[in-house]
Amino acid sequence: MDLDWDFPIDGDLFAAGLDSPSVVQLMVVALEDKYGVEFVPADLTREQLATPQSLAAMITCKLR
């Protein structure tokens, strides 16, 4: 999945082509490594992974 630099913060990642479970898993591993957080299965809902804004909110909550 290639996103333009101007991809909107509330843009739908699934509509942009994020539909592969393996891509989601790679994204989760990268986020865990980058931010030093751990995601549990309950964190990995379509709603929480749908937009950059929802991802940022979830990571922010994990960092508190």
PDB file of N, CA, C and O in Angstrom:
ATOM      1  N   MET A   1       0.851  -1.169   0.000  1.00  0.00           N
ATOM      2  CA  MET A   1       0.000   0.000   0.000  1.00  0.00           C
ATOM      3  C   MET A   1       0.893   1.228   0.000  1.00  0.00           C
ATOM      4  O   MET A   1       1.739   1.381   0.881  1.00  0.00           O
ATOM      5  N   ASP A   2       0.717   2.088  -0.962  1.00  0.00           N
ATOM      6  CA  ASP A   2       1.439   3.347  -1.038  1.00  0.00           C
ATOM      7  C   ASP A   2       0.481   4.485  -0.772  1.00  0.00           C
ATOM      8  O   ASP A   2      -0.571   4.591  -1.404  1.00  0.00           O
ATOM      9  N   LEU A   3       0.857   5.341   0.176  1.00  0.00           N
ATOM     10  CA  LEU A   3       0.049   6.511   0.486  1.00  0.00           C
ATOM     11  C   LEU A   3       0.817   7.756   0.110  1.00  0.00           C
ATOM     12  O   LEU A   3       2.036   7.814   0.272  1.00  0.00           O
ATOM     13  N   ASP A   4       0.121   8.736  -0.385  1.00  0.00           N
ATOM     14  CA  ASP A   4       0.742  10.023  -0.665  1.00  0.00           C
ATOM     15  C   ASP A   4       1.056  10.712   0.652  1.00  0.00           C
ATOM     16  O   ASP A   4       0.411  10.450   1.667  1.00  0.00           O
ATOM     17  N   TRP A   5       2.058  11.600   0.634  1.00  0.00           N
ATOM     18  CA  TRP A   5       2.431  12.345   1.839  1.00  0.00           C
ATOM     19  C   TRP A   5       1.277  13.194   2.356  1.00  0.00           C
ATOM     20  O   TRP A   5       1.210  13.505   3.545  1.00  0.00           O
ATOM     21  N   ASP A   6       0.377  13.563   1.467  1.00  0.00           N
ATOM     22  CA  ASP A   6      -0.749  14.393   1.897  1.00  0.00           C
ATOM     23  C   ASP A   6      -1.992  13.572   2.242  1.00  0.00           C
ATOM     24  O   ASP A   6      -3.100  14.108   2.261  1.00  0.00           O
ATOM     25  N   PHE A   7      -1.817  12.268   2.518  1.00  0.00           N
ATOM     26  CA  PHE A   7      -2.938  11.423   2.931  1.00  0.00           C
ATOM     27  C   PHE A   7      -3.558  12.036   4.182  1.00  0.00           C
ATOM     28  O   PHE A   7      -2.845  12.320   5.145  1.00  0.00           O
ATOM     29  N   PRO A   8      -4.872  12.242   4.183  1.00  0.00           N
ATOM     30  CA  PRO A   8      -5.507  12.928   5.315  1.00  0.00           C
ATOM     31  C   PRO A   8      -5.447  12.106   6.601  1.00  0.00           C
ATOM     32  O   PRO A   8      -5.525  10.878   6.568  1.00  0.00           O
ATOM     33  N   ILE A   9      -5.309  12.790   7.720  1.00  0.00           N
ATOM     34  CA  ILE A   9      -5.208  12.130   9.016  1.00  0.00           C
ATOM     35  C   ILE A   9      -6.447  11.302   9.329  1.00  0.00           C
ATOM     36  O   ILE A   9      -6.370  10.324  10.072  1.00  0.00           O
ATOM     37  N   ASP A  10      -7.585  11.690   8.769  1.00  0.00           N
ATOM     38  CA  ASP A  10      -8.804  10.919   8.996  1.00  0.00           C
ATOM     39  C   ASP A  10      -9.187  10.088   7.770  1.00  0.00           C
ATOM     40  O   ASP A  10     -10.324   9.632   7.649  1.00  0.00           O
ATOM     41  N   GLY A  11      -8.221   9.897   6.860  1.00  0.00           N
ATOM     42  CA  GLY A  11      -8.466   9.092   5.670  1.00  0.00           C
ATOM     43  C   GLY A  11      -8.632   7.621   6.024  1.00  0.00           C
ATOM     44  O   GLY A  11      -8.022   7.142   6.979  1.00  0.00           O
ATOM     45  N   ASP A  12      -9.435   6.916   5.280  1.00  0.00           N
ATOM     46  CA  ASP A  12      -9.740   5.512   5.526  1.00  0.00           C
ATOM     47  C   ASP A  12      -8.638   4.634   4.929  1.00  0.00           C
ATOM     48  O   ASP A  12      -8.526   4.506   3.710  1.00  0.00           O
ATOM     49  N   LEU A  13      -7.830   4.035   5.800  1.00  0.00           N
ATOM     50  CA  LEU A  13      -6.733   3.187   5.337  1.00  0.00           C
ATOM     51  C   LEU A  13      -7.245   1.937   4.631  1.00  0.00           C
ATOM     52  O   LEU A  13      -6.603   1.444   3.703  1.00  0.00           O
ATOM     53  N   PHE A  14      -8.389   1.424   5.059  1.00  0.00           N
ATOM     54  CA  PHE A  14      -8.932   0.242   4.398  1.00  0.00           C
ATOM     55  C   PHE A  14      -9.383   0.566   2.975  1.00  0.00           C
ATOM     56  O   PHE A  14      -9.173  -0.228   2.058  1.00  0.00           O
ATOM     57  N   ALA A  15      -9.997   1.723   2.793  1.00  0.00           N
ATOM     58  CA  ALA A  15     -10.398   2.142   1.451  1.00  0.00           C
ATOM     59  C   ALA A  15      -9.182   2.395   0.570  1.00  0.00           C
ATOM     60  O   ALA A  15      -9.257   2.271  -0.652  1.00  0.00           O
ATOM     61  N   ALA A  16      -8.065   2.748   1.193  1.00  0.00           N
ATOM     62  CA  ALA A  16      -6.834   3.004   0.450  1.00  0.00           C
ATOM     63  C   ALA A  16      -6.095   1.715   0.096  1.00  0.00           C
ATOM     64  O   ALA A  16      -5.071   1.755  -0.586  1.00  0.00           O
ATOM     65  N   GLY A  17      -6.607   0.574   0.554  1.00  0.00           N
ATOM     66  CA  GLY A  17      -6.017  -0.697   0.162  1.00  0.00           C
ATOM     67  C   GLY A  17      -5.506  -1.565   1.296  1.00  0.00           C
ATOM     68  O   GLY A  17      -4.988  -2.650   1.032  1.00  0.00           O
ATOM     69  N   LEU A  18      -5.626  -1.146   2.532  1.00  0.00           N
ATOM     70  CA  LEU A  18      -5.174  -1.955   3.658  1.00  0.00           C
ATOM     71  C   LEU A  18      -6.214  -3.026   3.943  1.00  0.00           C
ATOM     72  O   LEU A  18      -7.197  -2.781   4.642  1.00  0.00           O
ATOM     73  N   ASP A  19      -5.989  -4.216   3.397  1.00  0.00           N
ATOM     74  CA  ASP A  19      -6.950  -5.282   3.605  1.00  0.00           C
ATOM     75  C   ASP A  19      -6.293  -6.617   3.888  1.00  0.00           C
ATOM     76  O   ASP A  19      -6.990  -7.615   4.068  1.00  0.00           O
ATOM     77  N   SER A  20      -5.004  -6.661   3.931  1.00  0.00           N
ATOM     78  CA  SER A  20      -4.305  -7.914   4.135  1.00  0.00           C
ATOM     79  C   SER A  20      -3.939  -8.086   5.610  1.00  0.00           C
ATOM     80  O   SER A  20      -3.305  -7.207   6.195  1.00  0.00           O
ATOM     81  N   PRO A  21      -4.330  -9.205   6.214  1.00  0.00           N
ATOM     82  CA  PRO A  21      -3.957  -9.433   7.610  1.00  0.00           C
ATOM     83  C   PRO A  21      -2.447  -9.399   7.835  1.00  0.00           C
ATOM     84  O   PRO A  21      -1.995  -8.967   8.895  1.00  0.00           O
ATOM     85  N   SER A  22      -1.673  -9.838   6.874  1.00  0.00           N
ATOM     86  CA  SER A  22      -0.222  -9.807   7.053  1.00  0.00           C
ATOM     87  C   SER A  22       0.312  -8.382   7.045  1.00  0.00           C
ATOM     88  O   SER A  22       1.274  -8.082   7.753  1.00  0.00           O
ATOM     89  N   VAL A  23      -0.288  -7.504   6.263  1.00  0.00           N
ATOM     90  CA  VAL A  23       0.123  -6.102   6.262  1.00  0.00           C
ATOM     91  C   VAL A  23      -0.229  -5.463   7.605  1.00  0.00           C
ATOM     92  O   VAL A  23       0.557  -4.693   8.157  1.00  0.00           O
ATOM     93  N   VAL A  24      -1.403  -5.784   8.123  1.00  0.00           N
ATOM     94  CA  VAL A  24      -1.802  -5.258   9.429  1.00  0.00           C
ATOM     95  C   VAL A  24      -0.823  -5.747  10.497  1.00  0.00           C
ATOM     96  O   VAL A  24      -0.402  -4.972  11.355  1.00  0.00           O
ATOM     97  N   GLN A  25      -0.470  -7.008  10.447  1.00  0.00           N
ATOM     98  CA  GLN A  25       0.467  -7.556  11.431  1.00  0.00           C
ATOM     99  C   GLN A  25       1.819  -6.863  11.347  1.00  0.00           C
ATOM    100  O   GLN A  25       2.408  -6.542  12.379  1.00  0.00           O
ATOM    101  N   LEU A  26       2.316  -6.627  10.153  1.00  0.00           N
ATOM    102  CA  LEU A  26       3.583  -5.907   9.995  1.00  0.00           C
ATOM    103  C   LEU A  26       3.486  -4.496  10.558  1.00  0.00           C
ATOM    104  O   LEU A  26       4.421  -4.009  11.194  1.00  0.00           O
ATOM    105  N   MET A  27       2.374  -3.853  10.327  1.00  0.00           N
ATOM    106  CA  MET A  27       2.162  -2.510  10.835  1.00  0.00           C
ATOM    107  C   MET A  27       2.159  -2.523  12.365  1.00  0.00           C
ATOM    108  O   MET A  27       2.764  -1.657  12.998  1.00  0.00           O
ATOM    109  N   VAL A  28       1.484  -3.498  12.951  1.00  0.00           N
ATOM    110  CA  VAL A  28       1.414  -3.597  14.407  1.00  0.00           C
ATOM    111  C   VAL A  28       2.803  -3.820  14.998  1.00  0.00           C
ATOM    112  O   VAL A  28       3.173  -3.169  15.975  1.00  0.00           O
ATOM    113  N   VAL A  29       3.563  -4.723  14.419  1.00  0.00           N
ATOM    114  CA  VAL A  29       4.917  -4.989  14.908  1.00  0.00           C
ATOM    115  C   VAL A  29       5.782  -3.728  14.804  1.00  0.00           C
ATOM    116  O   VAL A  29       6.528  -3.406  15.729  1.00  0.00           O
ATOM    117  N   ALA A  30       5.680  -3.030  13.696  1.00  0.00           N
ATOM    118  CA  ALA A  30       6.458  -1.799  13.517  1.00  0.00           C
ATOM    119  C   ALA A  30       6.068  -0.742  14.550  1.00  0.00           C
ATOM    120  O   ALA A  30       6.934  -0.066  15.105  1.00  0.00           O
ATOM    121  N   LEU A  31       4.775  -0.600  14.807  1.00  0.00           N
ATOM    122  CA  LEU A  31       4.317   0.369  15.807  1.00  0.00           C
ATOM    123  C   LEU A  31       4.757  -0.025  17.206  1.00  0.00           C
ATOM    124  O   LEU A  31       5.156   0.832  17.994  1.00  0.00           O
ATOM    125  N   GLU A  32       4.689  -1.312  17.524  1.00  0.00           N
ATOM    126  CA  GLU A  32       5.147  -1.770  18.839  1.00  0.00           C
ATOM    127  C   GLU A  32       6.628  -1.477  19.025  1.00  0.00           C
ATOM    128  O   GLU A  32       7.044  -1.006  20.083  1.00  0.00           O
ATOM    129  N   ASP A  33       7.423  -1.755  17.995  1.00  0.00           N
ATOM    130  CA  ASP A  33       8.863  -1.485  18.073  1.00  0.00           C
ATOM    131  C   ASP A  33       9.154   0.004  18.189  1.00  0.00           C
ATOM    132  O   ASP A  33       9.968   0.416  19.016  1.00  0.00           O
ATOM    133  N   LYS A  34       8.509   0.797  17.383  1.00  0.00           N
ATOM    134  CA  LYS A  34       8.784   2.240  17.355  1.00  0.00           C
ATOM    135  C   LYS A  34       8.400   2.921  18.661  1.00  0.00           C
ATOM    136  O   LYS A  34       9.144   3.763  19.164  1.00  0.00           O
ATOM    137  N   TYR A  35       7.241   2.563  19.213  1.00  0.00           N
ATOM    138  CA  TYR A  35       6.736   3.282  20.382  1.00  0.00           C
ATOM    139  C   TYR A  35       6.905   2.523  21.694  1.00  0.00           C
ATOM    140  O   TYR A  35       6.564   3.054  22.751  1.00  0.00           O
ATOM    141  N   GLY A  36       7.423   1.298  21.654  1.00  0.00           N
ATOM    142  CA  GLY A  36       7.647   0.537  22.872  1.00  0.00           C
ATOM    143  C   GLY A  36       6.368   0.174  23.598  1.00  0.00           C
ATOM    144  O   GLY A  36       6.338   0.127  24.828  1.00  0.00           O
ATOM    145  N   VAL A  37       5.321  -0.079  22.847  1.00  0.00           N
ATOM    146  CA  VAL A  37       4.039  -0.470  23.426  1.00  0.00           C
ATOM    147  C   VAL A  37       3.708  -1.885  22.979  1.00  0.00           C
ATOM    148  O   VAL A  37       4.326  -2.416  22.057  1.00  0.00           O
ATOM    149  N   GLU A  38       2.735  -2.485  23.633  1.00  0.00           N
ATOM    150  CA  GLU A  38       2.279  -3.814  23.237  1.00  0.00           C
ATOM    151  C   GLU A  38       0.781  -3.768  22.991  1.00  0.00           C
ATOM    152  O   GLU A  38       0.019  -3.275  23.822  1.00  0.00           O
ATOM    153  N   PHE A  39       0.371  -4.278  21.861  1.00  0.00           N
ATOM    154  CA  PHE A  39      -1.042  -4.339  21.524  1.00  0.00           C
ATOM    155  C   PHE A  39      -1.573  -5.733  21.829  1.00  0.00           C
ATOM    156  O   PHE A  39      -0.898  -6.735  21.594  1.00  0.00           O
ATOM    157  N   VAL A  40      -2.775  -5.779  22.348  1.00  0.00           N
ATOM    158  CA  VAL A  40      -3.463  -7.052  22.587  1.00  0.00           C
ATOM    159  C   VAL A  40      -4.539  -7.184  21.512  1.00  0.00           C
ATOM    160  O   VAL A  40      -4.913  -6.194  20.883  1.00  0.00           O
ATOM    161  N   PRO A  41      -5.034  -8.398  21.302  1.00  0.00           N
ATOM    162  CA  PRO A  41      -6.028  -8.576  20.249  1.00  0.00           C
ATOM    163  C   PRO A  41      -7.213  -7.610  20.333  1.00  0.00           C
ATOM    164  O   PRO A  41      -7.736  -7.188  19.302  1.00  0.00           O
ATOM    165  N   ALA A  42      -7.636  -7.261  21.532  1.00  0.00           N
ATOM    166  CA  ALA A  42      -8.767  -6.342  21.671  1.00  0.00           C
ATOM    167  C   ALA A  42      -8.460  -4.947  21.126  1.00  0.00           C
ATOM    168  O   ALA A  42      -9.377  -4.195  20.797  1.00  0.00           O
ATOM    169  N   ASP A  43      -7.169  -4.597  21.028  1.00  0.00           N
ATOM    170  CA  ASP A  43      -6.776  -3.304  20.468  1.00  0.00           C
ATOM    171  C   ASP A  43      -6.914  -3.268  18.946  1.00  0.00           C
ATOM    172  O   ASP A  43      -7.044  -2.196  18.356  1.00  0.00           O
ATOM    173  N   LEU A  44      -6.885  -4.420  18.328  1.00  0.00           N
ATOM    174  CA  LEU A  44      -6.761  -4.501  16.875  1.00  0.00           C
ATOM    175  C   LEU A  44      -8.110  -4.611  16.186  1.00  0.00           C
ATOM    176  O   LEU A  44      -8.361  -5.546  15.426  1.00  0.00           O
ATOM    177  N   THR A  45      -8.959  -3.662  16.458  1.00  0.00           N
ATOM    178  CA  THR A  45     -10.273  -3.626  15.821  1.00  0.00           C
ATOM    179  C   THR A  45     -10.202  -2.785  14.557  1.00  0.00           C
ATOM    180  O   THR A  45      -9.313  -1.949  14.399  1.00  0.00           O
ATOM    181  N   ARG A  46     -11.130  -3.013  13.678  1.00  0.00           N
ATOM    182  CA  ARG A  46     -11.192  -2.220  12.447  1.00  0.00           C
ATOM    183  C   ARG A  46     -11.318  -0.732  12.779  1.00  0.00           C
ATOM    184  O   ARG A  46     -10.698   0.112  12.133  1.00  0.00           O
ATOM    185  N   GLU A  47     -12.121  -0.424  13.783  1.00  0.00           N
ATOM    186  CA  GLU A  47     -12.328   0.973  14.177  1.00  0.00           C
ATOM    187  C   GLU A  47     -11.019   1.630  14.624  1.00  0.00           C
ATOM    188  O   GLU A  47     -10.739   2.770  14.255  1.00  0.00           O
ATOM    189  N   GLN A  48     -10.219   0.913  15.415  1.00  0.00           N
ATOM    190  CA  GLN A  48      -8.989   1.502  15.935  1.00  0.00           C
ATOM    191  C   GLN A  48      -7.867   1.538  14.892  1.00  0.00           C
ATOM    192  O   GLN A  48      -6.929   2.324  15.022  1.00  0.00           O
ATOM    193  N   LEU A  49      -7.956   0.716  13.887  1.00  0.00           N
ATOM    194  CA  LEU A  49      -6.922   0.676  12.848  1.00  0.00           C
ATOM    195  C   LEU A  49      -7.334   1.406  11.578  1.00  0.00           C
ATOM    196  O   LEU A  49      -6.573   1.426  10.610  1.00  0.00           O
ATOM    197  N   ALA A  50      -8.505   1.999  11.561  1.00  0.00           N
ATOM    198  CA  ALA A  50      -9.074   2.534  10.327  1.00  0.00           C
ATOM    199  C   ALA A  50      -8.416   3.811   9.815  1.00  0.00           C
ATOM    200  O   ALA A  50      -8.327   4.003   8.602  1.00  0.00           O
ATOM    201  N   THR A  51      -7.954   4.688  10.701  1.00  0.00           N
ATOM    202  CA  THR A  51      -7.399   5.965  10.248  1.00  0.00           C
ATOM    203  C   THR A  51      -6.105   6.268  10.998  1.00  0.00           C
ATOM    204  O   THR A  51      -5.896   5.750  12.095  1.00  0.00           O
ATOM    205  N   PRO A  52      -5.242   7.092  10.431  1.00  0.00           N
ATOM    206  CA  PRO A  52      -4.051   7.510  11.169  1.00  0.00           C
ATOM    207  C   PRO A  52      -4.410   8.159  12.509  1.00  0.00           C
ATOM    208  O   PRO A  52      -3.704   7.985  13.503  1.00  0.00           O
ATOM    209  N   GLN A  53      -5.499   8.898  12.523  1.00  0.00           N
ATOM    210  CA  GLN A  53      -5.932   9.561  13.754  1.00  0.00           C
ATOM    211  C   GLN A  53      -6.328   8.532  14.825  1.00  0.00           C
ATOM    212  O   GLN A  53      -5.971   8.693  15.992  1.00  0.00           O
ATOM    213  N   SER A  54      -7.049   7.494  14.445  1.00  0.00           N
ATOM    214  CA  SER A  54      -7.439   6.480  15.419  1.00  0.00           C
ATOM    215  C   SER A  54      -6.233   5.688  15.906  1.00  0.00           C
ATOM    216  O   SER A  54      -6.173   5.303  17.073  1.00  0.00           O
ATOM    217  N   LEU A  55      -5.272   5.441  15.018  1.00  0.00           N
ATOM    218  CA  LEU A  55      -4.034   4.769  15.420  1.00  0.00           C
ATOM    219  C   LEU A  55      -3.264   5.635  16.427  1.00  0.00           C
ATOM    220  O   LEU A  55      -2.789   5.136  17.447  1.00  0.00           O
ATOM    221  N   ALA A  56      -3.149   6.911  16.136  1.00  0.00           N
ATOM    222  CA  ALA A  56      -2.426   7.821  17.033  1.00  0.00           C
ATOM    223  C   ALA A  56      -3.097   7.877  18.398  1.00  0.00           C
ATOM    224  O   ALA A  56      -2.408   7.901  19.418  1.00  0.00           O
ATOM    225  N   ALA A  57      -4.419   7.897  18.439  1.00  0.00           N
ATOM    226  CA  ALA A  57      -5.138   7.941  19.700  1.00  0.00           C
ATOM    227  C   ALA A  57      -4.879   6.672  20.510  1.00  0.00           C
ATOM    228  O   ALA A  57      -4.689   6.735  21.725  1.00  0.00           O
ATOM    229  N   MET A  58      -4.873   5.530  19.842  1.00  0.00           N
ATOM    230  CA  MET A  58      -4.628   4.276  20.546  1.00  0.00           C
ATOM    231  C   MET A  58      -3.203   4.237  21.109  1.00  0.00           C
ATOM    232  O   MET A  58      -2.993   3.823  22.250  1.00  0.00           O
ATOM    233  N   ILE A  59      -2.228   4.669  20.306  1.00  0.00           N
ATOM    234  CA  ILE A  59      -0.843   4.696  20.766  1.00  0.00           C
ATOM    235  C   ILE A  59      -0.683   5.667  21.933  1.00  0.00           C
ATOM    236  O   ILE A  59       0.001   5.359  22.909  1.00  0.00           O
ATOM    237  N   THR A  60      -1.308   6.830  21.835  1.00  0.00           N
ATOM    238  CA  THR A  60      -1.255   7.823  22.915  1.00  0.00           C
ATOM    239  C   THR A  60      -1.781   7.230  24.215  1.00  0.00           C
ATOM    240  O   THR A  60      -1.185   7.422  25.275  1.00  0.00           O
ATOM    241  N   CYS A  61      -2.886   6.516  24.137  1.00  0.00           N
ATOM    242  CA  CYS A  61      -3.445   5.873  25.345  1.00  0.00           C
ATOM    243  C   CYS A  61      -2.477   4.838  25.913  1.00  0.00           C
ATOM    244  O   CYS A  61      -2.350   4.710  27.131  1.00  0.00           O
ATOM    245  N   LYS A  62      -1.805   4.112  25.051  1.00  0.00           N
ATOM    246  CA  LYS A  62      -0.843   3.098  25.508  1.00  0.00           C
ATOM    247  C   LYS A  62       0.370   3.726  26.167  1.00  0.00           C
ATOM    248  O   LYS A  62       0.969   3.119  27.055  1.00  0.00           O
ATOM    249  N   LEU A  63       0.745   4.926  25.753  1.00  0.00           N
ATOM    250  CA  LEU A  63       1.932   5.587  26.289  1.00  0.00           C
ATOM    251  C   LEU A  63       1.678   6.249  27.642  1.00  0.00           C
ATOM    252  O   LEU A  63       2.631   6.642  28.316  1.00  0.00           O
ATOM    253  N   ARG A  64       0.441   6.379  28.044  1.00  0.00           N
ATOM    254  CA  ARG A  64       0.124   7.013  29.327  1.00  0.00           C
ATOM    255  C   ARG A  64       0.343   6.086  30.476  1.00  0.00           C
ATOM    256  O   ARG A  64       0.122   6.466  31.626  1.00  0.00           O
TER     257      ARG A  64
END
